[in-house]
Amino acid sequence: MTNTRQKAITGIIWSFTDNILNKGINFVIGIVLARLLEPAEFGLVAMITIFISISQAFVNSGLTTALIRKTDCTEVEYSTVFYYNITVAFFFYLLLIVVSPILGGFFNEPNLTQVLKLIGIVIVINALGAVQQAILIKKIDFRKQTIISAIASTIAGFAGIYLAFIGWSYWSLVWMTILRNLFFTLLLWILNKWKPKYLFSYSVFKELFNFGSKILLSSLLYTFYLNIYQIVIGKFFSAADLGFFNRAEQFKNFPSDNISGVLQRVSLPVLSSLQNEKKKLKEGYKKILKVSTFITFTIMMILAAIAEPLILGLIGSKWQSSIIYLQLLCFVGMLTPLHSLNLNILLVFGRSDLGLKLEILKVLAGIPVILIGIFFGIISMIIGMFVLSIFAFYLNSLWAGDFIGYSLKEQVTDMLPYLFYAFLIGGCLKFSGVFLTFNPMLNLVIQIIVGLVLVLSTAQFFKIEPYREIKNIIKSKISFKGV
């Protein structure tokens, strides 16, 4: 077994562990906070997400991705990106402070001004750790990131719960976010040995920025595309409505973003190492596509089937309005990991310009969806988001597939069996819930057990290829000594 395959397997396992552990901790903490706080308080903090995310995109400017893709980075390149990140981060933090009263007035939420002034510091904090994290990703060293994420999330989570318990309202969410990013960055510096040198090269910056600028624009458009719906809900509806939508998204994002995060973080460095071996690149990509499709489709359909006992059992009846949002968002989340995978192929071949064009097309196509939400309500908007996700997958797959000789038709053909399988599992699970008349928490536990048994038994019986691939990966990892 090659060193590349060993690294890939190790990276996938540790990256998946990192996502599950870190997001699992945040998920549990979020459940506790949802019981302590009101939907409107979550909605208030959700209103500022897009502004922090956009600022963060400018700070990174695609330069960290350029570092990850580049096979032979020097100290000059690392240090140049580090100092650029810090400078831009301070600029955008000051800018947020200046415009915070305007944003508070836009949403008609005076409290938003002070919240934005404080939480904006995470832009600077994250900039301090961006290069450190890029180095670990280049090494496919997700073990350290797993440890760092778990420690940071746990400390910040307990602090947030304590502050909510003593009555700090939405400020508990603000401080939890700041502390999580602060501890994550501090631990990156402690556990990673790299330190910046007093070096900055304009020519190096220009070279990296020529590639990264396309990623910057793509990232800005993608961030806008992801968060515009929250702005629309916050502006034209209420903070409570945004809280319901945001909570449903967080439940949906737990499995969807875990898979997407693993694919994005592991596939880019691994596939980049195979960019000159087209046949191997296609084979590896095809395997990843099948495995991710099997996992994502199945999990999202199970989540849609158990949405009611999940919401009512874990966070209570005051969040009941989130149920229908979650069920519909699960269909949107089915294709999210595949977007990341297809876009990474473009980055492997250095075609960040095509990634930018794709994001422009998706944003333009999203305008009617936004208008639908404003005039016809949140449910109609989510249905529009699902249609848009299909369109986005069509574009991503069509262009990315050309680079490795893996056509859209082939991709869809490989995916369809797992789509039918997921609908079958979800339908059976939903039907079984009709006969459960216990309290929501007990119903949830029973349905989860039924779902697990159903998936494991049917996947084994029908010898589903991705299921066997996952088992082989686990067996291979266990067989490695010293990995």
Summary of the structure (lengths in Angstrom):
residues: 483
radius of gyration: 22.1
end to end distance: 12.8
largest distance: 67.7
contacts: 1676
relative contact order: 0.11
helix: 85%
strand: 0%
